Amino acid sequence: MSRNITPLEPVQVAKPFFPAEDIDWITREIRSVLESGMLMQGKWVGAFEEAFAEYCGTRFARSVNSGLSALIGCLSYFDVREREVLVPTNTFLASANAVHWAGGRPVFVDIDPGTLLIDIRDLERRITDRTAGLVLVHGNGLIPPDLEEIVALCRARGLFVLEDAAHAAGSSQRGRRAGSLGEAAAFSMLATKIITSGGEGGMVTTDDEALADRITSLRFHGEDKTRGIQDRIGWSWRMTEIQAIAGLAQVRRLDQIVDLRMRVAARYDDAFGRLERVRPLPLPAGARNAYYKYPLWLAPPLDRQQVKVRLDAEFGVKSGTAYWPPCHLQPAYRDAFGHREGDYPAAEGALAQTIALPIHCDLTDEEIERVIAAVTAVCGF
Ligand SMILES: Cc1ncc(COP(=O)(O)O)c(C=O)c1O
C-alpha cells in the first residue's frame, strides 16, 4: 500500500520583507498617488532619496530604475572611457557590465577565500597606468575588513572607489555605513535585495554634488533641468512615485531588516561552527552584515552540486551560489577577454565549494531548524 507523503513546502533562498502594516500604508499611498495623477519624480521620490541619504550618512541620494543604471551613471561621471576598472571576479555580472557600458574595460581581481572579498594584494598587482578606479563590491553584504587599506591604496594611486553596495543596504563597519565609504555608491532595489522599491530600482549615494547632479541629468535623457537644455546624451532611468513609496517604507525598516537577517545568520553560525566540513563567513568585530546571501564553504570531497541537489530533494531546502561561475569564466567575458580556468585560482577554488543558504526576514523557526538539520545530515558526517 502506498502512503501519501505531503511534500515539504520549499524553504526559499530570498524573500522581501513587507509586514502587513507596511502593505496597508503602501497601498493607501499608492491609491492617493494614482488619484492625484502625479506619478513621476514628485514628493515620494524626493522623500525616499532624502531618507536613504540620511540613513547612509551622505549628502545626496539619487534614485534610478536599477542597480546597473546606478553603476553606469557613476562610472560615466568618473569617465572610464578607454580605461581599466578593477572589479572582483566573484560578483554578479552587472558590476562588470556597467564598466563596459560606460566605455571602460573591466579588469577582474582575485579574492580572499576566507571572506570571499577582493584580495588587496592582487588588486595592487593589477593596477596599471590605464587604471581609473575600483568597483568595490561588498559581496554577500560584508564590507571588506581591510576597507581602510583598500581605500588608502586607491587614494594613493589616484583611483576612484565606487562601492557596488547592491548586497549591502544597512551593512556597516565600525559605525560607517555602506554607501558612505568611497566617492559614490550604487545600490540595487531588485526584489531579492535587502530592500526593494517594489521589485525594481536603484540608488546612488554620494557627497559629491556634481555627481548627484549628473545622475539627475542622465536619468532624464541628459537634460539639465535648471537651464532647461539637454547638454549630454542621457538615458531614461527614472524611478516612479509608486516605486518610491514602497522604497520609503523599506528604508524605514532597514535596521530591523538587518537585525532579523543577522539573527538567522547567528543561528546558522552557531550550528555550522560545530561541523568539521563546512565553514561560514566570518563576522568581523564591529561589523553589521545585511547578509544578502549566507555563503557556506564545503570542504572537499563534498561536492557543491550534489549537496544542493540533496538539500532540495530530501529537505526542500533551496540554495544558490556565491557566485558560480566567477565573471572571468562566464561566456560573455571568458573568450572576449582571453581568460581561462586557473587565472583566478583563489576565487575558482573557493566558489566551486560554496553554496548560499536561505536567508530572509520571514524564515520561521521550523524553516531555520530544517536548514540546519539538512546541512548537518548532508555535510556533517
Ligand atoms: C553585485 C550586484 N551589482 C549590481 C546588480 C545590478 O542590480 P539590478 O539588477 O538592480 O540592475 C546586482 C543585482 O542584480 C548585484 O548583485
The ligand as an SDF file (V2000), in Angstrom:
LIG
                    3D

 16 16  0  0  0  0  0  0  0  0999 V2000
   26.5890   42.9440   -7.0120 C   0  0  0  0  0  0  0  0  0  0  0  0
   25.4720   43.4370   -7.8990 C   0  0  0  0  0  0  0  0  0  0  0  0
   25.6740   44.5650   -8.6140 N   0  0  0  0  0  0  0  0  0  0  0  0
   24.7190   45.0670   -9.4080 C   0  0  0  0  0  0  0  0  0  0  0  0
   23.4930   44.4470   -9.5420 C   0  0  0  0  0  0  0  0  0  0  0  0
   22.5150   45.0130  -10.5120 C   0  0  0  0  0  0  0  0  0  0  0  0
   21.3280   45.4040   -9.9470 O   0  0  0  0  0  0  0  0  0  0  0  0
   19.9940   45.4760  -10.8480 P   0  0  0  0  0  0  0  0  0  0  0  0
   19.5740   44.0910  -11.1490 O   0  0  0  0  0  0  0  0  0  0  0  0
   19.0550   46.2470   -9.9860 O   0  0  0  0  0  0  0  0  0  0  0  0
   20.3700   46.2300  -12.0990 O   0  0  0  0  0  0  0  0  0  0  0  0
   23.2310   43.2750   -8.8010 C   0  0  0  0  0  0  0  0  0  0  0  0
   21.9540   42.5280   -8.8160 C   0  0  0  0  0  0  0  0  0  0  0  0
   21.1960   42.3580   -9.6500 O   0  0  0  0  0  0  0  0  0  0  0  0
   24.2570   42.7580   -7.9720 C   0  0  0  0  0  0  0  0  0  0  0  0
   24.0600   41.6230   -7.2610 O   0  0  0  0  0  0  0  0  0  0  0  0
  1  2  1  0
  2  3  1  0
  2 15  2  0
  3  4  2  0
  4  5  1  0
  5  6  1  0
  5 12  2  0
  6  7  1  0
  7  8  1  0
  8  9  2  0
  8 10  1  0
  8 11  1  0
 12 13  1  0
 12 15  1  0
 13 14  2  0
 15 16  1  0
M  END
$$$$
